[in-house]
Protein backbone atom coordinates (compact mmCIF):
# COMPACT_ATOMS: atom_id res chain seq x y z
CA UNK A 1 0.00 0.00 0.00
CA UNK A 2 1.13 3.57 -0.68
CA UNK A 3 1.67 6.07 2.13
CA UNK A 4 -1.55 7.85 1.13
CA UNK A 5 -3.54 4.61 1.26
CA UNK A 6 -2.07 3.75 4.65
CA UNK A 7 -2.93 7.21 5.93
CA UNK A 8 -6.51 6.90 4.70
CA UNK A 9 -6.82 3.44 6.24
CA UNK A 10 -5.71 4.67 9.66
CA UNK A 11 -7.86 7.80 9.38
CA UNK A 12 -10.98 5.68 8.77
CA UNK A 13 -10.03 2.81 11.07
CA UNK A 14 -12.75 1.79 13.52
CA UNK A 15 -10.66 -0.43 15.80
CA UNK A 16 -8.10 0.90 18.25
CA UNK A 17 -7.71 4.31 19.86
CA UNK A 18 -8.87 7.17 17.66
CA UNK A 19 -5.99 9.43 18.73
CA UNK A 20 -3.39 6.75 17.97
CA UNK A 21 -4.92 6.03 14.57
CA UNK A 22 -4.87 9.72 13.68
CA UNK A 23 -1.23 10.05 14.69
CA UNK A 24 -0.33 7.14 12.43
CA UNK A 25 -2.37 8.64 9.59
CA UNK A 26 -0.57 11.95 10.04
CA UNK A 27 2.80 10.19 9.86
CA UNK A 28 1.91 8.47 6.61
CA UNK A 29 0.60 11.69 5.04
CA UNK A 30 3.83 13.46 6.00
CA UNK A 31 5.86 10.64 4.46
CA UNK A 32 3.78 10.85 1.28
CA UNK A 33 4.56 14.56 0.99
CA UNK A 34 8.26 13.75 0.83
CA UNK A 35 7.52 12.25 -2.58
CA UNK A 36 4.41 14.14 -3.69
CA UNK A 37 5.91 17.62 -3.69
CA UNK A 38 4.00 20.64 -5.07
CA UNK A 39 6.63 21.06 -7.78
CA UNK A 40 6.68 17.45 -9.01
CA UNK A 41 3.12 16.25 -8.30
CA UNK A 42 0.96 19.32 -7.58
CA UNK A 43 -2.40 17.54 -7.74
CA UNK A 44 -1.31 14.73 -5.38
CA UNK A 45 0.46 17.21 -3.11
CA UNK A 46 -2.66 19.35 -2.79
CA UNK A 47 -4.86 16.39 -1.91
CA UNK A 48 -2.37 14.88 0.55
CA UNK A 49 -1.55 18.17 2.28
CA UNK A 50 -5.24 19.11 2.52
CA UNK A 51 -6.01 15.77 4.17
CA UNK A 52 -3.08 16.28 6.54
CA UNK A 53 -4.26 19.78 7.41
CA UNK A 54 -7.77 18.47 8.08
CA UNK A 55 -6.39 15.87 10.50
CA UNK A 56 -4.33 18.50 12.31
CA UNK A 57 -7.48 20.63 12.51
CA UNK A 58 -9.41 17.72 14.02
CA UNK A 59 -6.87 17.36 16.84
CA UNK A 60 -6.58 21.18 17.12
CA UNK A 61 -2.90 21.29 16.25
CA UNK A 62 -3.26 24.66 14.56
CA UNK A 63 0.40 25.22 13.75
CA UNK A 64 0.55 21.79 12.12
CA UNK A 65 -2.60 22.61 10.17
CA UNK A 66 -1.08 25.86 8.94
CA UNK A 67 2.08 24.10 7.78
CA UNK A 68 0.06 21.47 5.90
CA UNK A 69 -2.25 24.00 4.27
CA UNK A 70 0.79 26.04 3.20
CA UNK A 71 1.98 23.05 1.16
CA UNK A 72 -1.52 22.51 -0.25
CA UNK A 73 -1.75 26.18 -1.22
CA UNK A 74 1.62 26.11 -2.97
CA UNK A 75 0.40 23.21 -5.08
CA UNK A 76 -3.03 24.77 -5.64
CA UNK A 77 -1.52 28.08 -6.77
CA UNK A 78 0.58 26.21 -9.33
CA UNK A 79 -2.45 24.29 -10.60
CA UNK A 80 -4.46 27.52 -10.82
CA UNK A 81 -1.75 29.35 -12.76
CA UNK A 82 -1.32 26.52 -15.26
CA UNK A 83 -5.03 25.81 -15.83
CA UNK A 84 -5.97 26.78 -19.38
CA UNK A 85 -9.53 25.73 -20.18
CA UNK A 86 -12.38 27.72 -18.55
CA UNK A 87 -13.93 24.76 -16.71
CA UNK A 88 -10.64 23.75 -15.11
CA UNK A 89 -9.88 27.36 -14.22
CA UNK A 90 -13.19 27.72 -12.35
CA UNK A 91 -12.63 24.43 -10.54
CA UNK A 92 -9.09 25.35 -9.54
CA UNK A 93 -10.19 28.78 -8.34
CA UNK A 94 -12.89 27.21 -6.15
CA UNK A 95 -10.46 24.71 -4.63
CA UNK A 96 -7.92 27.46 -4.04
CA UNK A 97 -10.47 29.66 -2.27
CA UNK A 98 -11.57 26.74 -0.08
CA UNK A 99 -7.97 26.06 0.98
CA UNK A 100 -7.46 29.71 1.87
CA UNK A 101 -10.58 29.49 4.04
CA UNK A 102 -9.04 26.57 5.92
CA UNK A 103 -5.74 28.39 6.31
CA UNK A 104 -7.44 31.53 7.65
CA UNK A 105 -9.46 29.40 10.07
CA UNK A 106 -6.20 27.89 11.36
CA UNK A 107 -4.67 31.38 11.70
CA UNK A 108 -7.68 32.52 13.71
CA UNK A 109 -7.32 29.60 16.09
CA UNK A 110 -3.57 30.10 16.50
CA UNK A 111 -4.22 33.70 17.51
CA UNK A 112 -7.18 32.72 19.70
CA UNK A 113 -4.97 30.30 21.64
CA UNK A 114 -2.30 32.97 22.12
CA UNK A 115 -4.83 35.66 23.05
CA UNK A 116 -5.98 33.60 26.04
CA UNK A 117 -2.51 34.02 27.53
CA UNK A 118 -2.20 37.82 27.07
CA UNK A 119 -4.62 40.55 28.25
CA UNK A 120 -3.53 43.30 25.81
CA UNK A 121 -2.48 43.62 22.22
CA UNK A 122 0.70 44.79 20.65
CA UNK A 123 -1.10 47.86 19.36
CA UNK A 124 -2.05 49.05 22.84
CA UNK A 125 -5.72 48.23 22.26
CA UNK A 126 -7.53 46.60 25.16
CA UNK A 127 -8.43 42.99 24.47
CA UNK A 128 -12.14 43.40 23.72
CA UNK A 129 -12.41 40.17 21.75
CA UNK A 130 -10.95 36.69 22.17
CA UNK A 131 -8.97 37.23 18.95
CA UNK A 132 -7.07 40.38 19.91
CA UNK A 133 -3.59 40.16 18.40
CA UNK A 134 -0.56 39.61 20.61
CA UNK A 135 3.09 40.34 19.91
CA UNK A 136 4.01 36.69 19.36
CA UNK A 137 1.31 36.37 16.71
CA UNK A 138 2.34 39.31 14.53
CA UNK A 139 3.43 37.13 11.59
CA UNK A 140 0.32 34.95 11.84
CA UNK A 141 -1.95 38.00 11.76
CA UNK A 142 -0.11 39.30 8.70
CA UNK A 143 -0.39 35.89 7.04
CA UNK A 144 -4.15 35.85 7.69
CA UNK A 145 -4.60 39.21 5.96
CA UNK A 146 -2.45 38.17 3.00
CA UNK A 147 -4.43 34.92 2.73
CA UNK A 148 -7.72 36.85 2.80
CA UNK A 149 -6.44 38.98 -0.08
CA UNK A 150 -5.24 35.93 -2.01
CA UNK A 151 -8.58 34.15 -1.57
CA UNK A 152 -10.61 36.69 -3.50
CA UNK A 153 -10.99 37.93 -7.06
CA UNK A 154 -8.52 35.59 -8.74
CA UNK A 155 -10.39 35.62 -12.04
CA UNK A 156 -10.54 39.43 -11.87
CA UNK A 157 -6.78 39.65 -11.29
CA UNK A 158 -6.17 37.37 -14.25
CA UNK A 159 -8.27 39.63 -16.47
CA UNK A 160 -6.47 42.70 -15.10
CA UNK A 161 -3.25 41.12 -16.27
CA UNK A 162 -4.48 41.22 -19.87
CA UNK A 163 -5.16 44.97 -19.78
CA UNK A 164 -3.33 47.63 -21.77
CA UNK A 165 -0.56 48.83 -19.46
CA UNK A 166 2.69 50.30 -20.68
CA UNK A 167 5.73 48.15 -19.95
CA UNK A 168 8.67 49.88 -18.20
CA UNK A 169 10.76 51.87 -20.66
CA UNK A 170 13.90 50.26 -19.19
CA UNK A 171 12.94 46.94 -20.76
CA UNK A 172 14.46 45.98 -24.13
CA UNK A 173 12.18 46.89 -27.03
CA UNK A 174 12.21 43.32 -28.35
CA UNK A 175 10.82 41.96 -25.06
CA UNK A 176 8.09 44.61 -24.89
CA UNK A 177 7.01 43.95 -28.46
CA UNK A 178 7.05 40.16 -28.05
CA UNK A 179 4.96 40.37 -24.88
CA UNK A 180 2.44 42.66 -26.60
CA UNK A 181 2.06 40.19 -29.50
CA UNK A 182 1.58 37.26 -27.11
CA UNK A 183 -1.04 39.14 -25.10
CA UNK A 184 -2.97 39.94 -28.27
CA UNK A 185 -2.89 36.26 -29.25
CA UNK A 186 -3.94 35.29 -25.73
CA UNK A 187 -6.95 37.64 -25.84
CA UNK A 188 -8.01 36.28 -29.23
CA UNK A 189 -7.67 32.73 -27.95
CA UNK A 190 -9.75 33.56 -24.88
CA UNK A 191 -12.48 35.13 -26.99
CA UNK A 192 -12.54 32.08 -29.25
CA UNK A 193 -12.83 29.73 -26.29
CA UNK A 194 -15.71 31.77 -24.85
CA UNK A 195 -17.60 31.61 -28.16
CA UNK A 196 -17.30 27.85 -28.70
CA UNK A 197 -20.70 26.24 -29.17
CA UNK A 198 -20.47 23.25 -26.85
CA UNK A 199 -23.50 21.65 -28.58
CA UNK A 200 -21.84 21.66 -31.96
CA UNK A 201 -20.70 18.35 -33.40
CA UNK A 202 -17.02 19.32 -33.53
CA UNK A 203 -17.02 21.43 -30.36
CA UNK A 204 -14.80 19.09 -28.38
CA UNK A 205 -12.19 19.03 -31.14
CA UNK A 206 -12.25 22.83 -31.44
CA UNK A 207 -11.94 23.23 -27.70
CA UNK A 208 -9.00 20.83 -27.54
CA UNK A 209 -7.20 22.82 -30.22
CA UNK A 210 -7.84 26.16 -28.51
CA UNK A 211 -6.85 24.81 -25.10
CA UNK A 212 -3.60 23.45 -26.53
CA UNK A 213 -2.90 26.86 -28.11
CA UNK A 214 -3.62 28.56 -24.80
CA UNK A 215 -1.24 26.27 -22.97
CA UNK A 216 1.55 27.09 -25.42
CA UNK A 217 0.81 30.82 -25.16
CA UNK A 218 0.91 30.62 -21.36
CA UNK A 219 4.34 28.99 -21.45
CA UNK A 220 5.65 31.54 -23.96
CA UNK A 221 4.43 34.58 -22.06
CA UNK A 222 5.75 33.22 -18.76
CA UNK A 223 9.15 32.87 -20.42
CA UNK A 224 9.00 36.50 -21.56
CA UNK A 225 8.10 37.68 -18.05
CA UNK A 226 11.06 35.78 -16.61
CA UNK A 227 13.32 37.46 -19.14
CA UNK A 228 11.86 40.83 -18.15
CA UNK A 229 12.63 40.18 -14.48
CA UNK A 230 16.19 39.29 -15.36
CA UNK A 231 16.57 42.37 -17.54
CA UNK A 232 15.75 45.04 -14.94
CA UNK A 233 14.42 45.39 -11.34
CA UNK A 234 11.95 47.93 -12.73
CA UNK A 235 9.97 45.02 -14.21
CA UNK A 236 8.99 43.52 -10.83
CA UNK A 237 5.74 45.43 -10.28
CA UNK A 238 4.79 45.22 -13.94
CA UNK A 239 5.26 41.44 -14.10
CA UNK A 240 3.37 41.02 -10.79
CA UNK A 241 0.44 42.92 -12.32
CA UNK A 242 0.54 40.81 -15.48
CA UNK A 243 0.65 37.57 -13.51
CA UNK A 244 -2.18 38.63 -11.20
CA UNK A 245 0.07 38.29 -8.17
CA UNK A 246 -1.80 38.96 -4.93
CA UNK A 247 -0.59 41.67 -2.51
CA UNK A 248 1.98 41.02 0.22
CA UNK A 249 1.88 42.47 3.72
CA UNK A 250 4.37 45.14 2.61
CA UNK A 251 2.06 46.09 -0.27
CA UNK A 252 -0.93 46.39 2.06
CA UNK A 253 1.02 48.40 4.62
CA UNK A 254 2.25 50.73 1.88
CA UNK A 255 -1.38 51.31 0.93
CA UNK A 256 -2.27 52.15 4.54
CA UNK A 257 0.67 54.54 4.78
CA UNK A 258 -0.44 56.37 1.64
CA UNK A 259 -3.95 56.74 3.03
CA UNK A 260 -2.64 58.29 6.26
CA UNK A 261 -2.67 57.63 9.98
CA UNK A 262 -6.27 58.79 10.41
CA UNK A 263 -7.51 56.06 8.08
CA UNK A 264 -8.39 52.48 8.98
CA UNK A 265 -8.91 49.59 6.57
CA UNK A 266 -11.27 46.73 7.41
CA UNK A 267 -11.19 43.59 5.31
CA UNK A 268 -13.96 41.05 5.89
CA UNK A 269 -13.61 37.35 5.18
CA UNK A 270 -16.61 35.02 5.35
CA UNK A 271 -16.01 31.59 6.83
CA UNK A 272 -18.74 28.98 7.19
CA UNK A 273 -19.31 29.63 10.89
CA UNK A 274 -18.15 33.23 11.36
CA UNK A 275 -16.93 36.40 9.70
CA UNK A 276 -13.37 37.50 10.33
CA UNK A 277 -12.66 41.23 10.26
CA UNK A 278 -9.03 42.21 9.72
CA UNK A 279 -8.32 45.80 10.75
CA UNK A 280 -5.08 47.64 10.02
CA UNK A 281 -3.74 51.20 9.96
CA UNK A 282 -0.62 52.98 8.79
CA UNK A 283 1.26 52.87 12.10
CA UNK A 284 0.46 49.26 12.98
CA UNK A 285 2.98 46.45 12.65
CA UNK A 286 0.25 43.89 11.92
CA UNK A 287 -3.54 43.73 11.54
CA UNK A 288 -5.91 42.96 14.37
CA UNK A 289 -8.28 40.02 13.86
CA UNK A 290 -11.81 40.15 15.22
CA UNK A 291 -14.19 37.20 15.03
CA UNK A 292 -17.85 38.03 14.48
CA UNK A 293 -20.19 35.07 15.18
CA UNK A 294 -22.25 35.53 12.02
CA UNK A 295 -22.36 32.36 9.93
CA UNK A 296 -23.13 32.10 6.23
CA UNK A 297 -26.60 30.65 6.70
CA UNK A 298 -27.67 33.52 8.99
CA UNK A 299 -26.10 36.11 6.70
CA UNK A 300 -28.04 34.67 3.78
CA UNK A 301 -31.41 34.09 5.42
CA UNK A 302 -31.48 36.92 7.94
CA UNK A 303 -30.03 39.68 5.79
CA UNK A 304 -29.38 38.94 2.12
CA UNK A 305 -32.70 37.33 1.13
CA UNK A 306 -34.85 39.96 2.93
CA UNK A 307 -32.74 42.73 1.36
CA UNK A 308 -33.15 41.17 -2.07
CA UNK A 309 -36.91 40.90 -1.62
CA UNK A 310 -37.59 44.26 0.04
CA UNK A 311 -35.11 46.48 -1.79
CA UNK A 312 -33.85 44.94 -5.03
CA UNK A 313 -37.29 43.44 -5.86
CA UNK A 314 -39.26 46.07 -3.96
CA UNK A 315 -42.10 46.49 -6.46
CA UNK A 316 -42.74 42.77 -6.82
CA UNK A 317 -42.52 42.29 -3.04
CA UNK A 318 -44.91 45.11 -2.06
CA UNK A 319 -47.23 45.62 -5.03
CA UNK A 320 -47.44 42.18 -6.60
CA UNK A 321 -47.05 39.91 -3.59
CA UNK A 322 -48.57 42.55 -1.26
CA UNK A 323 -46.14 41.65 1.50
CA UNK A 324 -45.16 43.94 4.34
CA UNK A 325 -41.69 45.49 4.43
CA UNK A 326 -39.82 45.04 7.72
CA UNK A 327 -36.32 46.29 6.82
CA UNK A 328 -34.75 43.84 9.28
CA UNK A 329 -31.69 43.68 7.02
CA UNK A 330 -30.72 47.11 8.37
CA UNK A 331 -29.58 45.40 11.57
CA UNK A 332 -26.59 43.92 9.71
CA UNK A 333 -24.61 47.11 10.23
CA UNK A 334 -24.99 46.89 13.99
CA UNK A 335 -24.11 43.21 14.19
CA UNK A 336 -21.14 43.51 11.87
CA UNK A 337 -19.65 46.88 12.82
CA UNK A 338 -20.21 47.26 16.55
CA UNK A 339 -17.47 44.71 17.44
CA UNK A 340 -14.98 46.79 15.42
CA UNK A 341 -15.25 50.01 17.42
CA UNK A 342 -12.39 49.30 19.88
CA UNK A 343 -10.04 48.45 17.02
CA UNK A 344 -11.02 51.46 14.90
CA UNK A 345 -10.27 53.85 17.74
CA UNK A 346 -9.92 57.46 16.57
CA UNK A 347 -9.94 56.72 12.82
CA UNK A 348 -11.78 59.49 10.96
CA UNK A 349 -12.03 57.54 7.68
CA UNK A 350 -12.70 53.81 7.34
CA UNK A 351 -12.48 51.74 4.16
CA UNK A 352 -14.50 48.52 4.14
CA UNK A 353 -13.36 45.67 1.87
CA UNK A 354 -16.25 43.18 1.54
CA UNK A 355 -16.21 39.48 0.77
CA UNK A 356 -18.87 37.12 -0.55
CA UNK A 357 -22.44 38.22 0.23
CA UNK A 358 -21.16 41.44 1.77
CA UNK A 359 -20.52 42.76 -1.74
CA UNK A 360 -24.30 42.96 -2.16
CA UNK A 361 -25.45 44.23 1.24
CA UNK A 362 -25.13 47.79 2.62
CA UNK A 363 -22.98 47.88 5.75
CA UNK A 364 -24.01 51.12 7.46
CA UNK A 365 -25.29 50.89 11.08
CA UNK A 366 -28.75 52.14 12.02
CA UNK A 367 -28.85 55.81 13.03
N, C-alpha and C positions, 0 to 999 in steps of 0.2 A: 504493500500500500504506500501511496505517496504521503508526504508530510501533511498536505492539505486534507487528504482523506482520513488520516489518523486524527488530525485536529477535529474534523467534523464528527468523527465517531465518538471521541471523548466528550465533545460539546453536547451531543445528543444522548449520551449514555445514561441509562436508567439506573443501573446497578452502581453501588459504591457511593462514596461521599461526593456530593455535588461540587464542593470547593476543590477537592483533589482532582476531580475530572476536568474542571475548568483550568486548573493550573497546568495539567498535562496538555490540554488543547492549546493553551497559550504558547507553551514550549514548542509544539509542533508548528503552529502558525509562524512563530519567530524563525524557526529553522527553514521553513518554506521560503520566507522572504530573503534568505541568504542566496537563494537561487533565482526566485522570481523578483528581480529588481525592476523598478519603474523604467529604467533605461532599456533593459533587454526584453522584458515581458510585461509591458504596462497594464494590459487587461488582467492578467493573473495577479499582478502586484496589487492592483486596486482592489480586487475581490478579496484577496488574502488579508491585506492590511485593514480593510473595512471590517472583516469578520473579527480580526484581532482587536481592533478598537472597540467593537461592540462588546466583546468579552470583558475588556478592561472596564468599560462603562458599567457592565452588570455587577462587577465586584467593586465598583467605585474607586478604581485606581485611575484618577483623572490625569495624572502626568503620563502614565502608560498609554491611556486613550489618546492623548494629544500626540504623542510620538507616533503611534500607529496611524492616526488620521493624517499626519503630516506626510507619511509615505504614500498613503492612498491618494492624497491630493496631488502630490508630485506626478503620480501616474495618470491621474484623471486630467490634469492640466495638459499633459502631453497628448493624451487621447483626444481632448477637445481641440487642441491646436491643429492636429493632423486630420481631423474629420473633414471630409470633403462633400459628401452628399447631404442635402438638407435634412433628411430623416435622421441620419446618424448624428448630425450636428445638434439637433434638438434633443436627442436622447442623451448625448454626452453632456450637454449643458444642464439637463435636469439632474443627472447623476452627480455632476460637479457641485451644483447648488445644494443637493442633499448632504454631501460630504462636508461642505462648509457649515451647514447647520449643526452637524454632529461635532465638528471641531469647536464651534462657538459655544455649544452646550458644555463641552469639556472645559473650555476656558472659564466659563461662568462658575462652574463647580470648583475649579482650582482656586479662584478668587474668593468664592464663598467660604471655602475651608480656611483660607488664610485670614479672612475678615473676622472670623470668630475669635481669633487670637489677638486682634489689635483693635482698640476702641476708636482710633482716629485714622484719617487718611493722610497720605503723603502731601496732599494739596492743602492741608489745614482745614478741611471741611469735616464737620462732625459726622460721625457714622450714623446717618439717618436710615440706611437700608442695610440689609445683610450682605450686600455686594459692594460696599464701599471699598475703594482700592487702597491697598497698603503698599508700602515701599518695596517689599520683596516681590510683589506681583506686577511691577511696572511693565516688564517685557510681555507678560501674559496679557495685560490689558491692551497694550499696543497691538499684539498679535490678533486679539479679538476684533479690534477696529479694522485692521487690515483685511481680516477674513470676511468681515461684514461687507467691506467694499468689493472684495473679489467675488462675493457670492451673487452680486446683482449685475444686471445689464450687460451680460457677456455678448449677446448678439448685437446689442447697440454699439459696444466698443469695437466689435469686428467691422460693423458698417462704417463707423467713424474712421477706421483705418483706411477705407477706400476713398475717402474724401479728397478734395483738391487742395492740398497744402504744399506750399513751396518747400522744397528740400533745401538744407543749408547750403549757402553759396560756397562754403569751404570744400564741399564734396566735388570730386572729379566730374566733369560734364558727362563723360561716358556712363558713369554709374547712375546719375540723375536721369538721363535719357532712357537707359535700359529699364530702370524701375518704372518710369512713366508708361512705357510700352507694355510692360507686364501687368501693371494695374489696369490699363485699358482692356487688355485681353481678359483679365480676371473678371472685370465688370460685365463684359459681353458674355462670358461663360456663365456667370451667375444669372443674368437675365434669361439666357437660353434654358438653363435648368428650371427656372421658375415658370417658364412658359410651356414646358413639356406636358403634353396631354397623356396622362397616365392610363387613359382608357384606349388609347390608340394601339393598333396591333404591334407596331414596332417600338413602342414607348420604352420598353426595358432595354432594348439595344441602344436607342438614342441616349438614354440616361447613362448607361455604362460608358459610352464614348465620352460624354460630357464630364462625367465624374473622373474618368481617367485623365482627361485634359486638365481638369481642375487640380488633381493631385500633382501633375507635372508642373503646373504654374505655381502652386504653393511651394514646391521644392526650389524652383528657380528664383522666386522672389525672396525666399528666406536666405538663399545664397547671396543675393545682392545686398540684403540688409546686413549680413555678416561682414561683407566687404566694406560697407559704409562705416560700420563700427570700427573696423580696423584702420580706415582711412583718416578719421578725425574724431576727437572726443565730442565735437559739436553735433555729431549725428545721434548721440544717445537719446535725447528727448524725442527727436523726430522718429527714430526707429521704434521707440516705446509706443508712440502714438499709432504708428502704422500697424504694429503687432497687437494693439489693443491691450497693452500691459496695464494691469490694475495698479492703483497708487500704493506707495509705501508709506510707512509712518512719517518719514521725513517729508514726503510730498504733502501729506495731510497737515502736518505741523506748519509747513511753509504757507499753506493756504490760510490757516488760522492767524499766522503772523501778519499776513497781508491785510486781513480783515480788521485787525486791531484788537487791543486788549479788552475793549468793552463789548466784544462780540463773542457769543458762544455758539458752537455747532452741536446739534443733537442728531445723531444717526440712529434710526430705529431698525431693529431686525426682528422679524416675526419667527418665533419657534413654535412648535406644535402646542406647547403648554404655557407659553409666556411670551412677552415681548421684552427684548433687551434694548434699553436706551444707552447709547454711548455718548457721553458729553465730553467735549474738550474745548480748550481755549488757548490763546496764543502763549501764555506764560506757564502752561502746564507741561510737565514732563511725560505725561501719559493720560489717556482718557479715564473717566470714571464710569463704571458700569452700574446700571440700576435695573433691577429685575422688576417688571410690572406683571402681576399675575392675571394677565388677560390672554386667554388661549384663542386659537384660531376659530374654534366653533362659536365661542361667544362673540368674537369680533364680527364674524359673518352674520350670525342670527340676531344679535342684539343691536348691531349698528349698521352694517353694510346693507342688508336686505331692507330694513325699514327706510334707510336713506334712499335707496334705489326706488322704492315704491312711492315714498312721500315727496321726494324732491325731483329725481330724474324723470319718473313717470307720474308726475303730480296730477296731470289732467285725467289720465286713465284711472288713477287711484281715487280721486275725489269726485269727478263728474260721472265717469262710467261705472265704476264699482260702487260709488257712493259710500266710501269708507271714511271714517274719521281720521284726521291727522293728529298724531300725538307728539311728533318731534322728539322722541326719546333718544334718537341718535345724537342729539346735541350734548348728551352726557359724556360722550367719548372724550371730549376735551378735558373734562375734569378728571376722569379716570386715568387718562394717559399722561397728562401734564402735571398734575398736582405732585406726584412723587419726584418731579425733577427740580422743584423750587430750591431745595438746599444746594444742589449742585450748580444751578444757574447763578446763584448769588446776586451780584450787582450788575450782571450783564444788561446792557441797554438795548441790544439787538441780538436776536436769536434766529439762527437758520435751522429749519427742520428738514431732515433728509428722510423721506418715507421709504417704506418697503412693503411689497405685497399689497394687501387691501388698503393700506394707508395712503396709497397713491390716489385713491378714489374719494376718500372721506375727508371732510374738513376737520382740522385739528384744534380750532379755537375753543377755549373754555367758555362756559356760560357767563354772561355779565350780570 
